[in-house]
Amino acid sequence: MKGYKFVAGENAIFVSEESGKIEKGMKLRVEVISVKYMEIEKEFQALANLNGDFLGPI
């Protein structure tokens, strides 16, 4: 992700000086580009974008 640095560890996170951090369980505001349903896993996968005004961690 452009502008974010990955920090590995037990609870891996992405850190940005501008937008703060992104970690598992956080709420994000994103622009959804594409969505598909994976029948075998019975789940949805989304391709999303964080670049833009008012996007990122809430």
TAKA-V454625 format. One record per backbone hydrogen bond with DSSP energy under -0.5 kcal/mol. NH is the residue of the N-H (numbers start at 1). CO is the residue of the C=O. If there is no record, write none. Layout:
BEGIN
NH_CO + NH_CO
END
This chain:
BEGIN
4_1 + 5_15 + 7_13 + 8_6 + 12_9 + 12_10 + 13_7 + 14_22 + 15_5 + 16_20 + 20_16 + 22_14 + 24_12 + 26_23 + 29_56 + 30_28 + 31_49 + 32_30 + 33_47 + 34_47 + 36_45 + 38_36 + 38_43 + 39_37 + 42_38 + 43_38 + 45_36 + 47_34 + 48_46 + 49_31 + 52_50 + 55_52 + 56_29 + 58_27
END
